[in-house]
């Protein structure tokens, strides 16, 4: 076929060239009337000559068309000739179409499935017809591209060696998948926060509660959710994925509705919701939803936690601070449960987080005081290399060498002496990677977790005792309450030195009671520690900065930047290394300035690591910002660590998070009674 086309092109070129020469020669002789040629050639002869040329050209064109069609009929093959009738039927049944192209992507042949769908791309450049397929020309082998042709979905694969395009019609499969996904089950659990504090035994009815429940019923009706009461304050939600996506698109507006209903109340009612999807078994989804609800409540409530099977959890809401609870009965039950566990243990190891601060040390000493009362050996796991300077100084100055040997133990020694019966208590942290010794945690069989930070997705697996109270100001406050309100007799005594360091921990986490996280419980815990002999002057002295640190902090925040109103950040350079405590101190210092609601400071802590500290006055939930950056923490205090990133890269990431997530992080304080 190619040889015949070449001959046709040569003949056409010769004919056209002869005609051009004849017309040019005639024009040269006729128009100047050279040799009086007009006397021999009249206008009628000229017209007749042009008519004859037009006829000959048309005849030649007709002959070429007939010839080309003849060649095509000889060379054209249908699908049956190429792949056989049986295989052709198989391709039709599977709705697979084939297209063969040449090196210039011109279509040479298509299978009959395209003709059945009135799709004709013969003699066209396939990339002109379907530009999306151009990526397949340079893609790796077996790459599949999805396109839409005449409202039908196709998956396309290109085999370069054969110039073969394979089209698989997936319209029905896509429809089934879309329908199945939209109708997939979604299970949720909704709990009303602070319900027990509002509804008393003698008061079964409350206007605000009734109004809130009606709003929940109306919301579920609007989104097609099956609602069933699980307990007085908890409901089971069941819907399909389509309804879930609509709620997610509106960012679960029921949270705002609930917040507005009880905005003027002394104890506001908010909602905690756990939702699970992405798994066909509703029993498994119910377990996932229950776990998500636990996380939502431990993070302070007023939020939705979405758990998709095989994916990271998503968090929505969290604009309200955790309300302070003063349930001493619950505290006594928790304390007695902890004491029961410790009683039967041969020994106890207790540890805080990396870069252990005064609050973590104070909580550890509180656990040691409990163990001493129960006469159970207890050691605090300490690695001085990853302990803050002030904390290291407190251990070395407040205890003698002999006392220190009975208080602390190195991580390696703790690992060597660990047995299945030993209890490992983790305080002031609940993320496995952030504990003082992750290896010890991994080897431990019995683990206790006590923390005051909002619960993150990454959590210590299956602790035998778990208590996260995000309404508490510090871990030292929680342990102090456990000691005071436990029912053990005679009561647990806290040595004055322990109490002094625990008080320093409360000072640190509340910024000397200036934080909005400070509540009545905080002052009560402080007074309890004073009863045990805590020296507030020494506590204050333990937290004081030396001159070099003071100068370093001021140098670090010398040039703060304001990406948005009320938000400032500062950072070090790529060469200077800073202590983690110094970075946190710089963030706290920024927050003392008028008009600043959120301060963020980050700097190099090692040649490959950047640490960020975030602080808030309660107007912005910095935990949300920290989680977007890969960290976590508390409503008003959070942190993040970046390995292998430069200061400039961290700054770019921070600005992106501020631009996209600051609105979600802003607390709902309008009209709220403090």
MOPEBEL-V482934 format. One record per run of one state. SS is the DSSP state (H for helix, E for strand, - for the rest). FROM is the first residue (numbers start at 0). TO is the last residue. If there is no record, write none. Layout:
# MOPEBEL-V482934
[[SS,FROM,TO] [SS,FROM,TO]]
This chain:
# MOPEBEL-V482934
[[-,0,0] [H,1,29] [-,30,32] [H,33,38] [-,39,41] [H,42,74] [-,75,77] [H,78,82] [-,83,83] [H,84,93] [-,94,94] [E,95,100] [-,101,104] [E,105,109] [-,110,110] [H,111,115] [-,116,123] [E,124,124] [H,125,128] [-,129,129] [H,130,137] [-,138,142] [E,143,148] [-,149,150] [E,151,158] [-,159,162] [E,163,168] [-,169,169] [H,170,181] [-,182,183] [E,184,191] [-,192,193] [H,194,197] [-,198,205] [H,206,221] [-,222,224] [E,225,230] [-,231,232] [E,233,239] [H,240,248] [-,249,252] [H,253,260] [-,261,269] [E,270,276] [-,277,280] [H,281,297] [-,298,301] [E,302,307] [-,308,312] [E,313,316] [-,317,326] [H,327,342] [-,343,345] [E,346,350] [-,351,351] [E,352,352] [-,353,354] [E,355,355] [-,356,356] [H,357,373] [-,374,375] [E,376,380] [-,381,382] [H,383,385] [E,386,386] [-,387,387] [H,388,397] [-,398,399] [H,400,404] [-,405,406] [E,407,408] [-,409,409] [H,410,415] [-,416,421] [E,422,426] [-,427,430] [H,431,433] [E,434,434] [-,435,436] [H,437,442] [-,443,444] [E,445,450] [-,451,463] [E,464,467] [-,468,473] [H,474,484] [-,485,494] [H,495,509] [-,510,518] [H,519,530] [-,531,534] [H,535,542] [-,543,545] [H,546,555] [-,556,559] [E,560,563] [-,564,565] [E,566,570] [-,571,575] [E,576,576] [-,577,578] [H,579,590] [-,591,596] [E,597,605] [-,606,607] [E,608,615] [-,616,618] [E,619,619] [-,620,620] [H,621,627] [-,628,630] [E,631,632] [-,633,635] [E,636,642] [-,643,645] [H,646,664] [E,665,665] [-,666,673]]
